[in-house]
Amino acid sequence: MAYSEENYLMLSGIQHFEFCRRQWALIHIEQQWADNYRTTSGELMHKRVHDEELFERRGTILTVRGLRITSARLGMSGQCDVVEFRQSKDGIKVQGYPENWLIYPVEYKRGVPKEGQEDELQLCAQAMCLEDMFLTEIKKGSLFYGEKRRRHEVIFTEELRQKVETICGEMHQLFERGYTPKVKITKKCNACSLNEICIPKLQKVSNVSDYISKSIGEA
Ligand code: SF4
């Protein structure tokens, strides 16, 4: 199946969707957003990556920043922080260069590697878009974590690719229905940038007046 351009969703939403379906729907369907430390510092980090020179060559590596990507197969569009083109006889031709190149995406994240797979899935989706655009195979890429200041390599296994396809399909289904999933309270709620909009606590009481009474009681 191929999606038409007007139905493309934001690829960066994959990380929200994997973290919590409801968070993704609040941001991408209901267009709500709340900055907290995590999202703001993450944005600053991405801005720094995208602000730098768009293109540079150092020896056998070409580095492109802020490359826009799409995939009709996934119905996604987005932007890569960094894409490296590494000189290799097994690679593809790139316009303007006589050598062959292997493609290697790098995504910048604040903090440390997460418990969940959201970052790996987002990076794999980027690789799948790049594969569709350059008609090549991309076997691996890296996540760079700001606190650790080092790269964590990700292999794009068949399992990871399958999960990306499933998630993208589910995102499109929910988006078409305009459906926001109900609250599912987990420990993730404490770190969620939309906690104050979602108000997961409300789901623990039968109605809003119970919640207000309970809050007054606690105060
Ligand atoms: S507060 Fe919890 S349920 Fe609500 S959007 Fe965030 S993670 Fe999801």
py3Dmol code that shows the C-alpha trace and the ligand (Angstrom):
import py3Dmol

protein = """\
ATOM      1  CA  MET A   1       0.000   0.000   0.000  1.00  0.00           C
ATOM      2  CA  ALA A   2       1.213   3.545  -0.786  1.00  0.00           C
ATOM      3  CA  TYR A   3      -0.090   6.646   0.990  1.00  0.00           C
ATOM      4  CA  SER A   4      -0.630   9.893  -0.855  1.00  0.00           C
ATOM      5  CA  GLU A   5       1.411  12.912   0.242  1.00  0.00           C
ATOM      6  CA  GLU A   6      -1.493  14.782   1.817  1.00  0.00           C
ATOM      7  CA  ASN A   7      -1.950  11.875   4.221  1.00  0.00           C
ATOM      8  CA  TYR A   8       1.657  11.682   5.400  1.00  0.00           C
ATOM      9  CA  LEU A   9       2.123  11.834   9.175  1.00  0.00           C
ATOM     10  CA  MET A  10       5.090  13.239  11.086  1.00  0.00           C
ATOM     11  CA  LEU A  11       7.757  10.570  11.412  1.00  0.00           C
ATOM     12  CA  SER A  12       8.915  12.015  14.747  1.00  0.00           C
ATOM     13  CA  GLY A  13       5.486  11.017  16.118  1.00  0.00           C
ATOM     14  CA  ILE A  14       6.653   7.385  16.169  1.00  0.00           C
ATOM     15  CA  GLN A  15       8.562   8.057  19.410  1.00  0.00           C
ATOM     16  CA  HIS A  16       5.417   9.564  20.997  1.00  0.00           C
ATOM     17  CA  PHE A  17       3.255   6.693  19.738  1.00  0.00           C
ATOM     18  CA  GLU A  18       5.577   4.018  21.127  1.00  0.00           C
ATOM     19  CA  PHE A  19       5.886   5.909  24.449  1.00  0.00           C
ATOM     20  CA  CYS A  20       2.094   6.234  24.809  1.00  0.00           C
ATOM     21  CA  ARG A  21      -0.651   6.045  22.141  1.00  0.00           C
ATOM     22  CA  ARG A  22      -2.663   8.678  24.013  1.00  0.00           C
ATOM     23  CA  GLN A  23       0.269  11.103  24.160  1.00  0.00           C
ATOM     24  CA  TRP A  24       0.711  10.793  20.400  1.00  0.00           C
ATOM     25  CA  ALA A  25      -3.008  11.392  19.769  1.00  0.00           C
ATOM     26  CA  LEU A  26      -3.076  14.455  22.051  1.00  0.00           C
ATOM     27  CA  ILE A  27      -0.139  15.962  20.148  1.00  0.00           C
ATOM     28  CA  HIS A  28      -0.843  14.869  16.582  1.00  0.00           C
ATOM     29  CA  ILE A  29      -4.641  14.550  16.438  1.00  0.00           C
ATOM     30  CA  GLU A  30      -5.758  17.088  19.033  1.00  0.00           C
ATOM     31  CA  GLN A  31      -2.760  19.389  18.423  1.00  0.00           C
ATOM     32  CA  GLN A  32      -2.041  19.874  22.122  1.00  0.00           C
ATOM     33  CA  TRP A  33       1.467  20.373  23.348  1.00  0.00           C
ATOM     34  CA  ALA A  34       3.178  21.068  26.653  1.00  0.00           C
ATOM     35  CA  ASP A  35       6.821  21.894  27.053  1.00  0.00           C
ATOM     36  CA  ASN A  36       8.657  20.448  29.962  1.00  0.00           C
ATOM     37  CA  TYR A  37      12.328  20.158  30.608  1.00  0.00           C
ATOM     38  CA  ARG A  38      12.638  17.009  28.554  1.00  0.00           C
ATOM     39  CA  THR A  39      11.020  18.306  25.399  1.00  0.00           C
ATOM     40  CA  THR A  40      12.548  21.816  25.595  1.00  0.00           C
ATOM     41  CA  SER A  41      16.120  20.663  26.047  1.00  0.00           C
ATOM     42  CA  GLY A  42      15.588  18.036  23.345  1.00  0.00           C
ATOM     43  CA  GLU A  43      14.414  20.733  20.940  1.00  0.00           C
ATOM     44  CA  LEU A  44      17.432  22.929  21.706  1.00  0.00           C
ATOM     45  CA  MET A  45      19.700  20.002  20.983  1.00  0.00           C
ATOM     46  CA  HIS A  46      17.994  19.351  17.635  1.00  0.00           C
ATOM     47  CA  LYS A  47      18.139  23.068  16.772  1.00  0.00           C
ATOM     48  CA  ARG A  48      21.895  23.022  17.341  1.00  0.00           C
ATOM     49  CA  VAL A  49      22.256  19.994  15.075  1.00  0.00           C
ATOM     50  CA  HIS A  50      20.123  21.546  12.321  1.00  0.00           C
ATOM     51  CA  ASP A  51      21.693  25.019  12.680  1.00  0.00           C
ATOM     52  CA  GLU A  52      25.103  23.810  11.741  1.00  0.00           C
ATOM     53  CA  GLU A  53      26.418  23.629   8.231  1.00  0.00           C
ATOM     54  CA  LEU A  54      24.116  21.572   6.046  1.00  0.00           C
ATOM     55  CA  PHE A  55      26.804  19.659   4.260  1.00  0.00           C
ATOM     56  CA  GLU A  56      30.466  18.825   4.841  1.00  0.00           C
ATOM     57  CA  ARG A  57      33.042  16.327   3.659  1.00  0.00           C
ATOM     58  CA  ARG A  58      35.802  14.924   5.852  1.00  0.00           C
ATOM     59  CA  GLY A  59      37.939  12.301   4.152  1.00  0.00           C
ATOM     60  CA  THR A  60      35.780   9.308   3.357  1.00  0.00           C
ATOM     61  CA  ILE A  61      32.612  10.616   5.048  1.00  0.00           C
ATOM     62  CA  LEU A  62      30.063  13.077   3.649  1.00  0.00           C
ATOM     63  CA  THR A  63      27.807  14.506   6.373  1.00  0.00           C
ATOM     64  CA  VAL A  64      24.389  16.001   5.586  1.00  0.00           C
ATOM     65  CA  ARG A  65      22.366  17.732   8.321  1.00  0.00           C
ATOM     66  CA  GLY A  66      18.629  18.325   8.308  1.00  0.00           C
ATOM     67  CA  LEU A  67      17.915  16.106   5.286  1.00  0.00           C
ATOM     68  CA  ARG A  68      14.165  15.945   4.574  1.00  0.00           C
ATOM     69  CA  ILE A  69      12.822  12.436   4.132  1.00  0.00           C
ATOM     70  CA  THR A  70       9.563  10.774   3.065  1.00  0.00           C
ATOM     71  CA  SER A  71       8.163   7.318   2.415  1.00  0.00           C
ATOM     72  CA  ALA A  72       4.917   6.614   0.533  1.00  0.00           C
ATOM     73  CA  ARG A  73       5.099   3.027   1.826  1.00  0.00           C
ATOM     74  CA  LEU A  74       5.027   4.163   5.473  1.00  0.00           C
ATOM     75  CA  GLY A  75       3.029   7.344   4.838  1.00  0.00           C
ATOM     76  CA  MET A  76       5.580   9.355   6.813  1.00  0.00           C
ATOM     77  CA  SER A  77       7.681  12.471   6.331  1.00  0.00           C
ATOM     78  CA  GLY A  78      10.303  14.067   8.516  1.00  0.00           C
ATOM     79  CA  GLN A  79      13.849  15.281   8.810  1.00  0.00           C
ATOM     80  CA  CYS A  80      17.075  13.500   9.778  1.00  0.00           C
ATOM     81  CA  ASP A  81      19.437  15.137  12.275  1.00  0.00           C
ATOM     82  CA  VAL A  82      22.487  13.753  10.487  1.00  0.00           C
ATOM     83  CA  VAL A  83      22.973  11.396   7.564  1.00  0.00           C
ATOM     84  CA  GLU A  84      26.481  10.159   6.893  1.00  0.00           C
ATOM     85  CA  PHE A  85      27.480   8.867   3.490  1.00  0.00           C
ATOM     86  CA  ARG A  86      30.420   6.527   4.080  1.00  0.00           C
ATOM     87  CA  GLN A  87      32.662   5.720   1.175  1.00  0.00           C
ATOM     88  CA  SER A  88      32.455   2.011   0.303  1.00  0.00           C
ATOM     89  CA  LYS A  89      32.660  -0.101  -2.838  1.00  0.00           C
ATOM     90  CA  ASP A  90      29.380  -1.752  -1.732  1.00  0.00           C
ATOM     91  CA  GLY A  91      27.547   1.559  -1.661  1.00  0.00           C
ATOM     92  CA  ILE A  92      25.485   3.590  -4.122  1.00  0.00           C
ATOM     93  CA  LYS A  93      26.339   6.475  -6.415  1.00  0.00           C
ATOM     94  CA  VAL A  94      25.582   9.996  -5.181  1.00  0.00           C
ATOM     95  CA  GLN A  95      25.208  12.858  -7.643  1.00  0.00           C
ATOM     96  CA  GLY A  96      28.386  14.934  -7.895  1.00  0.00           C
ATOM     97  CA  TYR A  97      30.751  12.276  -6.528  1.00  0.00           C
ATOM     98  CA  PRO A  98      32.569   9.533  -8.432  1.00  0.00           C
ATOM     99  CA  GLU A  99      32.846   7.186  -5.390  1.00  0.00           C
ATOM    100  CA  ASN A 100      30.241   4.795  -3.944  1.00  0.00           C
ATOM    101  CA  TRP A 101      28.624   5.456  -0.551  1.00  0.00           C
ATOM    102  CA  LEU A 102      26.829   3.573   2.223  1.00  0.00           C
ATOM    103  CA  ILE A 103      24.131   5.545   4.052  1.00  0.00           C
ATOM    104  CA  TYR A 104      24.259   5.785   7.878  1.00  0.00           C
ATOM    105  CA  PRO A 105      21.627   7.866   9.758  1.00  0.00           C
ATOM    106  CA  VAL A 106      22.396   9.406  13.175  1.00  0.00           C
ATOM    107  CA  GLU A 107      19.688  10.759  15.499  1.00  0.00           C
ATOM    108  CA  TYR A 108      20.509  13.054  18.440  1.00  0.00           C
ATOM    109  CA  LYS A 109      18.742  12.556  21.767  1.00  0.00           C
ATOM    110  CA  ARG A 110      19.137  14.204  25.129  1.00  0.00           C
ATOM    111  CA  GLY A 111      19.777  12.096  28.210  1.00  0.00           C
ATOM    112  CA  VAL A 112      20.621   8.434  28.209  1.00  0.00           C
ATOM    113  CA  PRO A 113      19.304   5.376  26.316  1.00  0.00           C
ATOM    114  CA  LYS A 114      15.664   4.691  27.256  1.00  0.00           C
ATOM    115  CA  GLU A 115      14.063   1.516  28.590  1.00  0.00           C
ATOM    116  CA  GLY A 116      11.631   1.432  25.673  1.00  0.00           C
ATOM    117  CA  GLN A 117      12.323   1.038  21.957  1.00  0.00           C
ATOM    118  CA  GLU A 118      10.964   4.439  20.842  1.00  0.00           C
ATOM    119  CA  ASP A 119      14.321   5.886  19.747  1.00  0.00           C
ATOM    120  CA  GLU A 120      15.347   2.738  17.855  1.00  0.00           C
ATOM    121  CA  LEU A 121      11.986   2.669  16.056  1.00  0.00           C
ATOM    122  CA  GLN A 122      12.248   6.322  15.014  1.00  0.00           C
ATOM    123  CA  LEU A 123      15.788   5.786  13.687  1.00  0.00           C
ATOM    124  CA  CYS A 124      14.742   2.617  11.841  1.00  0.00           C
ATOM    125  CA  ALA A 125      11.819   4.496  10.241  1.00  0.00           C
ATOM    126  CA  GLN A 126      14.278   7.162   9.068  1.00  0.00           C
ATOM    127  CA  ALA A 127      16.457   4.450   7.535  1.00  0.00           C
ATOM    128  CA  MET A 128      13.419   2.928   5.781  1.00  0.00           C
ATOM    129  CA  CYS A 129      12.552   6.342   4.286  1.00  0.00           C
ATOM    130  CA  LEU A 130      16.154   6.785   3.131  1.00  0.00           C
ATOM    131  CA  GLU A 131      16.079   3.293   1.601  1.00  0.00           C
ATOM    132  CA  ASP A 132      12.962   4.209  -0.386  1.00  0.00           C
ATOM    133  CA  MET A 133      14.465   7.522  -1.517  1.00  0.00           C
ATOM    134  CA  PHE A 134      17.921   6.200  -2.495  1.00  0.00           C
ATOM    135  CA  LEU A 135      16.826   2.666  -3.522  1.00  0.00           C
ATOM    136  CA  THR A 136      19.377   0.996  -1.299  1.00  0.00           C
ATOM    137  CA  GLU A 137      19.612  -1.091   1.856  1.00  0.00           C
ATOM    138  CA  ILE A 138      20.677   0.452   5.164  1.00  0.00           C
ATOM    139  CA  LYS A 139      21.777  -2.061   7.762  1.00  0.00           C
ATOM    140  CA  LYS A 140      22.564   0.175  10.740  1.00  0.00           C
ATOM    141  CA  GLY A 141      22.634   3.671  12.187  1.00  0.00           C
ATOM    142  CA  SER A 142      23.320   5.379  15.510  1.00  0.00           C
ATOM    143  CA  LEU A 143      21.599   7.214  18.337  1.00  0.00           C
ATOM    144  CA  PHE A 144      23.741   9.895  19.997  1.00  0.00           C
ATOM    145  CA  TYR A 145      22.793  10.561  23.622  1.00  0.00           C
ATOM    146  CA  GLY A 146      23.617  14.025  25.008  1.00  0.00           C
ATOM    147  CA  GLU A 147      24.357  12.950  28.578  1.00  0.00           C
ATOM    148  CA  LYS A 148      26.582  10.039  27.617  1.00  0.00           C
ATOM    149  CA  ARG A 149      28.057  11.948  24.693  1.00  0.00           C
ATOM    150  CA  ARG A 150      28.557   8.816  22.701  1.00  0.00           C
ATOM    151  CA  ARG A 151      26.887   6.859  19.944  1.00  0.00           C
ATOM    152  CA  HIS A 152      24.796   3.760  20.474  1.00  0.00           C
ATOM    153  CA  GLU A 153      24.650   1.680  17.279  1.00  0.00           C
ATOM    154  CA  VAL A 154      21.320   0.220  16.165  1.00  0.00           C
ATOM    155  CA  ILE A 155      21.009  -2.725  13.753  1.00  0.00           C
ATOM    156  CA  PHE A 156      17.872  -2.540  11.601  1.00  0.00           C
ATOM    157  CA  THR A 157      16.650  -6.106  12.062  1.00  0.00           C
ATOM    158  CA  GLU A 158      13.648  -7.585  10.275  1.00  0.00           C
ATOM    159  CA  GLU A 159      11.799  -7.534  13.606  1.00  0.00           C
ATOM    160  CA  LEU A 160      12.433  -3.801  14.116  1.00  0.00           C
ATOM    161  CA  ARG A 161      11.379  -3.027  10.545  1.00  0.00           C
ATOM    162  CA  GLN A 162       8.185  -5.051  10.973  1.00  0.00           C
ATOM    163  CA  LYS A 163       7.375  -3.144  14.150  1.00  0.00           C
ATOM    164  CA  VAL A 164       7.872   0.187  12.348  1.00  0.00           C
ATOM    165  CA  GLU A 165       5.437  -0.891   9.614  1.00  0.00           C
ATOM    166  CA  THR A 166       2.852  -2.048  12.163  1.00  0.00           C
ATOM    167  CA  ILE A 167       3.124   1.177  14.183  1.00  0.00           C
ATOM    168  CA  CYS A 168       2.841   3.374  11.075  1.00  0.00           C
ATOM    169  CA  GLY A 169      -0.284   1.439  10.026  1.00  0.00           C
ATOM    170  CA  GLU A 170      -1.835   1.879  13.496  1.00  0.00           C
ATOM    171  CA  MET A 171      -0.994   5.604  13.512  1.00  0.00           C
ATOM    172  CA  HIS A 172      -2.799   6.073  10.196  1.00  0.00           C
ATOM    173  CA  GLN A 173      -5.834   4.125  11.410  1.00  0.00           C
ATOM    174  CA  LEU A 174      -6.162   6.226  14.585  1.00  0.00           C
ATOM    175  CA  PHE A 175      -5.535   9.452  12.680  1.00  0.00           C
ATOM    176  CA  GLU A 176      -8.258   8.640  10.134  1.00  0.00           C
ATOM    177  CA  ARG A 177     -10.715   7.862  12.935  1.00  0.00           C
ATOM    178  CA  GLY A 178      -9.595  10.946  14.903  1.00  0.00           C
ATOM    179  CA  TYR A 179      -9.546   8.709  17.951  1.00  0.00           C
ATOM    180  CA  THR A 180      -7.626   9.536  21.141  1.00  0.00           C
ATOM    181  CA  PRO A 181      -7.016   6.395  23.233  1.00  0.00           C
ATOM    182  CA  LYS A 182      -8.068   6.465  26.881  1.00  0.00           C
ATOM    183  CA  VAL A 183      -5.614   6.917  29.751  1.00  0.00           C
ATOM    184  CA  LYS A 184      -3.539   3.928  30.713  1.00  0.00           C
ATOM    185  CA  ILE A 185      -1.641   4.868  33.856  1.00  0.00           C
ATOM    186  CA  THR A 186       1.948   3.647  33.930  1.00  0.00           C
ATOM    187  CA  LYS A 187       5.169   4.917  35.496  1.00  0.00           C
ATOM    188  CA  LYS A 188       5.763   6.764  32.193  1.00  0.00           C
ATOM    189  CA  CYS A 189       3.054   9.265  33.218  1.00  0.00           C
ATOM    190  CA  ASN A 190       5.487  10.863  35.726  1.00  0.00           C
ATOM    191  CA  ALA A 191       7.896  11.797  32.933  1.00  0.00           C
ATOM    192  CA  CYS A 192       5.209  12.669  30.376  1.00  0.00           C
ATOM    193  CA  SER A 193       5.284  16.181  28.897  1.00  0.00           C
ATOM    194  CA  LEU A 194       1.482  16.092  28.536  1.00  0.00           C
ATOM    195  CA  ASN A 195       0.703  14.988  32.084  1.00  0.00           C
ATOM    196  CA  GLU A 196      -1.082  18.258  32.920  1.00  0.00           C
ATOM    197  CA  ILE A 197      -3.199  18.109  29.773  1.00  0.00           C
ATOM    198  CA  CYS A 198      -3.955  14.393  29.961  1.00  0.00           C
ATOM    199  CA  ILE A 199      -4.563  14.463  33.763  1.00  0.00           C
ATOM    200  CA  PRO A 200      -4.239  10.704  34.296  1.00  0.00           C
ATOM    201  CA  LYS A 201      -5.262  11.166  37.979  1.00  0.00           C
ATOM    202  CA  LEU A 202      -8.791  11.977  36.812  1.00  0.00           C
ATOM    203  CA  GLN A 203      -9.176   8.424  35.589  1.00  0.00           C
ATOM    204  CA  LYS A 204      -8.737   7.045  39.097  1.00  0.00           C
ATOM    205  CA  VAL A 205     -11.882   8.724  40.386  1.00  0.00           C
ATOM    206  CA  SER A 206     -15.396   8.251  39.127  1.00  0.00           C
ATOM    207  CA  ASN A 207     -15.986  11.886  38.131  1.00  0.00           C
ATOM    208  CA  VAL A 208     -14.557  15.392  38.228  1.00  0.00           C
ATOM    209  CA  SER A 209     -16.364  16.450  41.422  1.00  0.00           C
ATOM    210  CA  ASP A 210     -14.878  13.433  43.225  1.00  0.00           C
ATOM    211  CA  TYR A 211     -11.475  14.539  41.989  1.00  0.00           C
ATOM    212  CA  ILE A 212     -11.963  18.112  43.221  1.00  0.00           C
ATOM    213  CA  SER A 213     -13.218  16.898  46.619  1.00  0.00           C
ATOM    214  CA  LYS A 214     -10.249  14.536  46.878  1.00  0.00           C
ATOM    215  CA  SER A 215      -7.808  17.355  45.952  1.00  0.00           C
ATOM    216  CA  ILE A 216      -9.335  19.721  48.541  1.00  0.00           C
ATOM    217  CA  GLY A 217      -9.122  16.937  51.114  1.00  0.00           C
ATOM    218  CA  GLU A 218      -5.431  16.363  50.312  1.00  0.00           C
ATOM    219  CA  ALA A 219      -4.703  20.112  50.566  1.00  0.00           C
TER     220      ALA A 219
END
"""
ligand_1 = """\
8
SF4
S 0.057 11.180 31.283
Fe 0.290 8.949 30.973
S -1.577 8.275 29.877
Fe -1.456 10.520 29.732
S -0.462 10.890 27.784
Fe 1.147 10.899 29.337
S 1.937 8.811 29.441
Fe -0.028 8.770 28.319
"""
view = py3Dmol.view(width=600, height=400)
view.addModel(protein, "pdb")
view.setStyle({"model": 0}, {"cartoon": {"style": "trace"}})
view.addModel(ligand_1, "xyz")
view.setStyle({"model": 1}, {"stick": {}})
view.zoomTo()
view.show()
